């Protein structure tokens, strides 16, 4: 074996969305905060993201989380999230995967029936409540950093569609939220490819036409995701809907998307469609569900905001080791437009540059 470095990787999925967790083999990443460490990895060691996510070790449907020491003494662990084309400040499904792996592999001690964790994402501290039974994490509920609406009922011009109406919300990533039914979609599995192609076009148009800058962190800006949603319905006092988020470079989030759910809660509250404490069940394109609610109200840089919590379950699927032979002819991995929609080998979409 001629590998110079070995990454220990635990593969976990949260309600269908795969989030790899690198539990060992990472160097001491420089940075005063986890956000700074994310910037360092993005700017200086993006090869690690490609090693884990690009083919031949990864695929378009993978994300990866790099476990690092927390910089805030209140947190037990930090983590940097990397996706196919960006390093988001926060991800709900990845947070569920990280919490599940930390407890089920024994990196952090599990307490039954409930384990409480404080994790440090690039977005800030994330409070996590894990229900546990017989050594298994049966539910992870994380309280996200505040989410807020940025544009309500905005009109944009979109190639192939003409004028469409969107909402824009931030929940850890910034989403253009689109009524799928207005465009003739029911968000079913057979529509996935068409939704992906259209979602990419809508995202680009929204990012160009609707300025979005985080009010307290100017390095977080730009619309990087499209979220297709069905209309709300109320059943037995519970608010329900279906959604799919199009993750660049063009594939459906398999989970109901935690940050997309957070952004949608913020938009719903801004429109008077949901109150704090009400349950919102958000269903994915494959039928999995996140249980969410608004825990409290707050402000971010003067903007009205909500503090959302989102719950789901994760399952460990595999454990492996990644490395690179010095003679490997694909040291940066590769992508093909057959499954990635576009080849992204050396193109990293930095949301702050949009």
C-alpha positions in Angstrom: 0.0 0.0 0.0 1.5 3.3 -1.1 -1.0 5.7 0.3 0.6 8.7 2.1 -2.6 9.6 3.9 -5.7 7.5 4.9 -9.1 9.0 5.6 -11.4 6.9 7.8 -14.9 7.4 6.4 -18.3 6.3 7.8 -21.1 6.5 5.3 -24.5 7.4 6.8 -27.8 8.5 5.3 -30.4 10.8 6.8 -33.8 9.9 5.5 -32.2 8.8 2.2 -29.6 11.5 1.7 -26.0 10.2 2.0 -23.6 12.2 4.1 -20.2 10.7 4.5 -18.4 11.5 7.8 -14.6 11.6 7.9 -13.7 10.5 11.4 -9.9 10.2 11.1 -6.9 11.0 9.0 -7.5 14.8 8.7 -4.8 17.2 9.5 -5.1 20.1 12.0 -7.0 22.6 9.9 -6.0 26.2 10.6 -8.7 28.8 11.6 -10.0 30.6 14.6 -13.6 29.4 14.0 -15.1 26.5 12.2 -16.2 29.0 9.5 -12.6 30.0 9.1 -11.6 26.3 8.9 -14.2 25.8 6.2 -12.7 28.7 4.2 -9.2 27.2 4.6 -10.3 23.8 3.3 -12.2 25.5 0.4 -9.3 27.6 -0.6 -6.3 25.4 0.1 -7.3 21.8 0.4 -10.2 21.3 -1.9 -8.5 18.1 -3.1 -10.0 16.4 0.0 -13.6 17.3 -1.1 -12.8 15.9 -4.6 -11.2 12.8 -3.2 -14.3 12.0 -1.2 -17.1 13.2 -3.6 -15.8 12.9 -7.1 -15.7 9.6 -9.0 -14.3 7.0 -8.6 -14.9 7.1 -4.8 -18.0 9.3 -4.9 -20.9 10.3 -7.1 -23.2 13.2 -7.7 -25.5 12.2 -4.7 -22.8 12.3 -2.0 -21.9 14.9 0.5 -19.0 14.7 3.1 -18.5 16.0 6.6 -15.0 16.6 8.0 -14.9 16.2 11.8 -12.6 18.7 13.4 -12.1 20.0 17.0 -14.7 22.6 17.9 -13.4 26.2 18.5 -16.2 27.2 20.8 -15.8 25.7 24.3 -19.5 25.1 24.4 -19.3 22.5 21.6 -18.2 18.9 21.8 -17.2 18.6 18.1 -17.0 20.7 15.0 -17.7 19.7 11.4 -17.2 21.2 7.9 -19.8 20.3 5.3 -18.7 19.8 1.7 -21.1 19.2 -1.2 -20.6 18.6 -4.9 -20.1 22.2 -5.8 -20.0 24.2 -2.5 -19.1 24.4 1.2 -22.4 25.3 2.8 -22.5 27.0 6.2 -25.1 24.5 7.4 -26.8 21.3 6.3 -29.6 19.5 8.1 -29.2 16.0 6.7 -25.5 16.2 7.2 -25.9 17.3 10.8 -28.2 14.2 11.4 -25.5 12.0 9.8 -22.8 13.6 11.9 -24.7 13.2 15.2 -25.6 9.6 14.4 -22.0 8.7 13.6 -20.6 10.4 16.6 -22.8 8.5 19.0 -23.1 5.1 17.3 -19.4 4.7 16.7 -18.6 5.8 20.3 -16.6 9.0 19.4 -18.9 10.7 21.8 -20.7 8.8 24.6 -24.3 7.8 24.1 -26.8 8.2 26.9 -30.2 6.4 26.7 -32.9 7.3 26.2 -31.7 10.8 25.2 -28.2 12.2 24.4 -27.7 16.0 24.1 -25.0 17.3 21.9 -23.7 20.8 21.0 -22.0 20.8 17.6 -20.2 23.6 15.9 -21.0 24.0 12.2 -19.6 26.9 10.1 -23.0 28.6 10.6 -22.5 28.5 14.4 -23.5 26.3 17.4 -26.2 23.7 16.7 -28.0 22.2 19.7 -28.9 18.5 19.1 -31.3 16.2 20.9 -30.8 12.5 20.0 -33.3 9.8 21.1 -31.4 6.6 21.6 -32.4 3.0 22.2 -30.3 -0.2 22.3 -27.2 1.6 20.9 -29.2 3.1 18.0 -30.0 6.8 17.4 -33.7 6.6 16.6 -34.2 10.4 16.1 -32.0 13.4 15.8 -33.6 16.8 16.4 -31.3 19.8 15.7 -32.1 23.4 16.5 -30.8 25.4 13.6 -29.2 28.8 13.5 -31.9 31.5 12.7 -33.6 31.4 9.3 -35.2 34.3 7.6 -37.1 35.4 4.5 -35.2 37.6 2.0 -37.7 38.0 -0.9 -41.4 37.2 -0.9 -43.6 36.8 -4.0 -40.8 38.1 -6.2 -41.0 37.8 -10.0 -38.0 36.6 -12.1 -37.5 35.9 -15.8 -36.5 32.4 -16.5 -35.3 30.8 -19.8 -38.0 28.4 -21.1 -40.5 29.5 -18.5 -40.9 33.2 -18.9 -42.0 35.1 -15.7 -42.4 33.0 -12.6 -42.9 33.9 -8.9 -40.5 32.8 -6.2 -39.8 33.3 -2.5 -36.2 33.4 -1.2 -35.3 32.2 2.2 -32.1 31.4 4.2 -31.9 28.4 6.5 -28.1 27.7 6.3 -28.1 27.9 2.5 -30.2 30.3 0.4 -33.1 28.9 -1.5 -35.3 30.1 -4.4 -38.6 28.5 -3.4 -40.9 27.6 -6.3 -44.5 26.3 -6.3 -44.1 23.1 -8.3 -47.8 22.7 -9.0 -47.9 26.0 -10.8 -45.3 24.5 -13.2 -47.3 21.2 -13.6 -45.2 19.1 -11.2 -46.3 16.8 -8.4 -42.7 16.1 -7.1 -42.8 12.5 -8.0 -39.8 10.2 -8.7 -40.4 10.1 -12.4 -40.1 13.9 -12.6 -36.7 14.0 -11.0 -34.6 14.6 -14.1 -36.8 17.3 -15.4 -37.0 19.0 -12.0 -33.2 18.9 -11.8 -32.7 20.5 -15.2 -35.3 23.2 -14.5 -34.1 23.8 -11.0 -30.6 24.7 -12.2 -32.0 27.2 -14.7 -34.2 28.8 -12.0 -31.3 29.0 -9.5 -29.1 30.8 -12.0 -31.8 33.3 -12.9 -32.8 34.0 -9.3 -29.2 34.5 -8.3 -28.7 37.0 -11.1 -31.9 38.9 -10.5 -32.4 38.8 -6.7 -29.5 40.1 -4.6 -29.1 38.1 -1.3 -26.4 38.9 1.3 -26.5 37.5 4.8 -27.0 40.5 7.1 -24.3 39.5 9.6 -21.9 37.5 7.4 -21.2 39.1 4.0 -19.3 35.9 3.0 -22.6 34.0 3.0 -24.5 35.3 0.0 -26.1 34.2 -3.2 -28.9 31.8 -4.1 -27.3 28.3 -4.6 -30.3 26.0 -4.4 -33.8 25.7 -5.9 -36.6 24.2 -3.7 -39.7 23.0 -5.4 -42.7 22.7 -3.1 -46.3 21.7 -3.1 -49.0 23.8 -1.5 -49.6 23.5 2.2 -52.4 21.4 3.6 -53.6 21.0 7.2 -54.5 17.6 8.5 -55.5 17.2 12.2 -53.8 20.4 13.2 -50.5 19.5 11.4 -49.2 21.4 8.4 -47.9 19.2 5.6 -46.2 19.6 2.2 -43.9 17.9 -0.2 -40.6 19.3 -1.6 -37.4 18.5 -3.4 -34.3 20.6 -3.3 -32.1 20.6 -6.5 -28.5 20.3 -5.3 -26.0 21.6 -7.8 -24.7 20.6 -10.2 -28.2 19.1 -10.7 -29.7 16.3 -8.6 -32.5 15.9 -6.1 -31.9 15.9 -2.4 -33.1 12.5 -1.3 -34.1 13.8 2.1 -36.7 16.5 2.9 -33.7 18.9 3.3 -33.1 20.4 6.8 -31.9 23.8 5.7 -34.5 24.0 3.0 -37.1 23.1 5.6 -35.7 25.9 7.8 -35.8 28.4 5.0 -39.4 27.4 4.1 -40.5 27.8 7.8 -39.1 31.3 7.7 -41.0 32.2 4.5 -44.2 30.5 5.8 -44.0 32.5 9.0 -43.3 35.8 7.2 -46.5 35.1 5.2 -48.6 34.3 8.3 -49.0 30.6 7.2 -47.5 29.0 10.4 -47.1 29.9 14.0 -44.3 29.1 16.5 -44.9 25.6 18.0 -47.0 24.2 15.1 -45.7 21.0 13.6 -44.7 21.1 9.9 -44.1 17.7 8.3 -42.0 18.1 5.2 -41.9 15.1 2.8 -39.2 14.4 0.3 -39.4 13.1 -3.3 -38.8 9.6 -2.1 -41.4 9.8 0.7 -39.2 10.3 3.8 -40.3 13.0 6.3 -38.7 15.6 8.5 -40.7 16.8 11.6 -40.1 20.5 12.1 -41.3 23.5 13.9 -40.5 27.1 14.8 -39.0 27.1 18.3 -38.9 30.9 18.8 -38.7 34.2 17.0 -35.6 36.4 16.8 -33.9 38.9 14.5 -30.7 38.6 12.4 -29.1 42.0 11.6 -32.4 43.7 12.1 -34.3 41.2 9.9 -37.2 39.2 11.4 -36.1 35.6 11.8 -37.2 32.2 13.2 -35.3 29.6 15.2 -36.3 26.3 13.6 -35.8 22.8 14.8 -35.9 19.8 12.4 -36.0 16.1 13.3 -35.2 12.9 11.3 -33.2 9.7 11.5 -29.9 8.6 10.2 -28.5 5.1 9.4 -24.9 4.0 9.1 -24.5 2.2 5.8 -20.8 1.5 5.4 -17.3 2.1 6.9 -14.3 2.4 4.7 -10.9 4.0 4.2 -10.0 6.4 1.4 -6.5 7.0 0.0 -4.7 8.0 -3.2 -2.0 6.0 -4.9 0.8 8.3 -6.2 0.4 6.7 -9.7 -3.4 7.2 -9.9 -4.1 9.0 -13.2 -7.1 10.7 -11.6 -5.7 12.4 -8.5 -8.5 15.0 -8.5 -11.2 12.6 -9.5 -13.6 13.2 -12.3 -17.2 13.9 -13.2 -19.3 13.3 -16.3 -22.3 15.1 -17.5 -24.3 11.9 -17.8 -25.0 11.9 -14.1 -23.7 15.3 -12.9 -25.6 17.3 -15.6 -22.4 19.2 -16.1 -18.8 18.4 -15.6 -17.5 20.2 -12.5 -14.0 18.8 -12.1 -12.2 22.1 -11.2 -15.1 24.4 -10.8 -16.2 25.2 -7.2 -19.3 27.3 -6.8 -18.5 29.7 -4.0 -21.8 31.2 -2.9 -20.2 34.4 -1.7 -19.0 35.0 -5.3 -22.5 34.8 -6.8 
